[in-house]
Amino acid sequence: MVDELVKKGEVSASESKNLVDELIRKGEEEHQAMRKRMRDHMKEHLSELEVPSHEDVKNLQSKVEELMNRLDKLEGRESEKNPGDRGNQGDPESRA
């Protein structure tokens, strides 16, 4: 396209490089703007569908890990009080 303008004499050879650089820059700007619009639309649709975000999942994972640690500590204290009970919790014969 730019080569044709140069051949027709509408643009000089030195101006053609500037024109190409400008077209590339504008193309990159448009590409980034379109990516942002698509990302925004996706976030909006996912929010409407109530799909949890990556951050929501990470927060829940942290809370579960915290609860598991607290449970482990509580079970550890319980086993210290009654050392024979922890290993036989699911064994029906140990209850008899």
ABEGO torsion letter per residue (X at the ends): XAAAAAAAGABBAAAAAAAAAAAAAAAAAAAAAAAAAAAAAAAAAAAAAGBBBAAAAAAAAAAAAAAAAAAAAAAAAAAAABAAAAAAAABAAAAX
